[in-house]
Amino acid sequence: VGNGLQNVALDDDAQIVYVNQDGDKAGSDIGVNGFDKITGYANAAIVVSNGKIDAIIIESSNECDILTASKLTASGTLDETQNTITVTITNAGLTGSTSDYSVALKDATNTTDVAGVTPTITTLTDGTLTVTLGEDAAGTALTSGTYTLTVTKTADSSTTTYTISI
């Protein structure tokens, strides 16, 4: 499907959960409102597991962006003239210092490390995480596609995974 859209099956026991993020409580069963062009707030999030939609989370107050938990931006390219990509994740929900975490870059299925590219956590400030993806000495180019960036907390091995489209 074009424009980055995907067809995903709805699991037979998928749940619709209403939250009032502004009031920090359960939300009202209001159905799904249309996108509010004035606020620009995302009002729904879809949870996909094993290739099927497990849950749809609806923010019912229309006062908060449900997707502020993690917004990712990337800049740069890996090619013959530039050798780093900087990935910034705001509101990553991570605390501590860069030495408390490790990071891995894998393919879209999150199974195979991407050869020739070394991810490094460069800053962690006020919950905003910055990761640099650097090419190795062989000059590997990171081709267009989807990748997963997995951040692991060293103390308890808990992980947070982000999807990157390049």
N, C-alpha and C positions, 0 to 999 in steps of 0.2 A: 504494500500500500504506500502511496506517495507521501511526501512531506513528513517523513519520520513516524507516520502512524502505523500501528500494528493491529492485526486481528488477534485477539486473545479470547479463549473460551472462558465462560463463567462457570466456576465449579458448582456442582449441584447443591452444596451446602454453604455457599458464600453468604457472608453476613453484610448487612448495611448498618453502619454504626454512625449515629449522629452525635456530634460533640459541639459544645459551646465553648470554644477556645477562649473567648473574651471573658466569660464568666467562670472558666476553669471548672466546668461541670458537664454532665451529660446534656446532650442537645435535645431539642424537640423534633419529633418525627414529622418533618415538614415537607418531605419529598426532596427533590434536588432542584434548587433554584438555578436559573441561568447565570452565566458569568456576568459579573458586575463590571461594566466597562469603565465606570467612574472611579471605583476604588482600585481596580486591577487585581483584587485579591483572588487567589485560587480558592475555590470553595469545595473541592473534592479531591481526594487522593485515592489511588487504586493500589491495592496490595496484590502483587503477583507472586505465586509460589508454584514451583514445578510446572510452569507454563500455563497456569490457570489463574483466574482472578479469584482470590480467597476472600477479599473484603473490599468494600467501598466505604471510605470514611468521608462523611459530609460535615462541613463546618456550618452550623445553623445560625450563628449570630450575625454573619455578614460584617463583622467588625475586625476580623483577623484574617491574615493570609495563612491558610493551612500548610503551605509549603515553605514557610520561613525556616523550618528546621534545618534545611540544607539547600543552599543554592550554590551552584558550581559555575565558575567561569574559567576559561582557559585562554592563554595567549601564547603566540609563538608557533614555530614549526620545527620539525627535525628534518633538515635537508642539508645540501652541501654548503649553505651559507649561514644557517643558524642551528645551534646544537642544543637548545633547551626549549621546553614548554613549561610555562608556569601555570599551575592549577590552583585556584583559590576557592575555598569552600567556606562561606560565611555561616555562622550559627551551627558549626559542626557539632557542638555539644561536647567537645573534648576539653579537658582541663589538665593542668600540669605543664610540663615542658616538652620540647621536641624529643628529648632523650627518653621520655616515658613511652614512646611509640615507635613502631616500625611500619614500613609501608611496602606494598607489593603492587606491581602492575601486571595484570593478566588479561587474557583474551576475553571476548564477550561472554563466554560460558563460565568464566572465573575458574578455569581448570589449569591453564598453561601459562607460565610466566612468559612475558614478552621479551624475546632475546634481543640483546643489544641496547636496551634502554634501562637506565638505572634511576628509580624514583628515590628522592630524598626529601624528607620533611625539612623545610627551611625555616618556617616560623609557625608558632602557635601563640596567638595573642587574642585575648578576650573572646575565645571560642572560635576565632577565625583561623583556619588551617591553610597554610601555603605549602605546596609540594612542587618541587622541580623535577621534571623528567628530562634526564640528560642522556645523550647518545654515548655509546661506548667508543673506544678508539677506532673501531672499524668503520665508523660513520654510518651506522644503521639509520635508515629513515623510517619514521613511524607513519605507516600508510593510513589513509582515511578509513574509518571504521568505528566500531564500538569496543570499548575496553572497560575493565573493572579496576578500580583503585581500592585496595583493601588496607585499612589502617588497623593495626593490632596494638592493643595496650599490653605492654610487656608484663606488668604485674599479674594480670589475671587472664591473659590471652583472649579477652573479649575483642570482637572485631566490628568494624563499621565499614560497609562497602558502598562505594559510589560508582555510578555508571558514567562514563565519559564518551561522548561522540566527537570524533575528530575528523 
